[in-house]
Amino acid sequence: MNEGQERFLGYILERAQEDKVEEAKALLAGNFKKQAEGTFTAEDAKQFAIKIITFLKPEKVEEVQAVMKQFAQNSSH
């Protein structure tokens, strides 16, 4: 896991519901593995965005969606 991934993991886990932390970790680990293998796709990113929302504290959903949207815009340039 690279530094950016570690920061993102920490960011998400701080905002996850306590009973969903392990599921969020597993989802992120799978994505990081695909990124390392070079097999992470736009569809994977879309599915991640849909799934991760269900693990977040309700009051953190909009914040995380805004960050993911900003990241997607920056990484598509």
Buried (B, 14 or more C-beta within 10 A) or exposed (E): EEEEBEEBBEBBBEBBBEEBBEBBBEBBEEBBEBBEEEEBEEEBBEEBBEEBBEBBBEEBBEEBBEBBEEEEEEEEE
